[in-house]
């Protein structure tokens, strides 16, 4: 495992969704998930489908009841595509 955390970036649609997150619980849940993913970007499960571009992954934090959809670039940047409360 790489000791350096991955950089986190957001797609335009994910960034727009984040503007609507206002409760402390939602912020805490997202922050917790992003820390886990930044430490180990491969932790999420690959989402089946098209494999021509970056492989879309999902990380589910059952404790916080959230799911993050993301992909990892060649430079180890995690790009968050969606944040979903489950």
C-alpha positions, 0 to 999 in steps of 0.5 A: 500500500502506498503511504501517501494519500491519493488526491481527491477531485470531484466531477462537475455533477458530484461537485454540484451535488455536494453544494446541497450537503448541509447537515453535519451528519452528511458531511461526516459520512462523506468525509469518512468515506473519502478518507478511506478511499484516499488511503486505499483507492483500490478498496472499492468494488469495480462496477461491471460495464464498459472498460474502455476508460477509467474503471468506475468503482464503488465504495459502500460505507455501511456504518455511515450508509453512503456509497461513493462512485469514483474512478482512479486516474493514472496519477492516483487521483480519485475522481468522485462521480457521485455520492449516494445516501443509502 
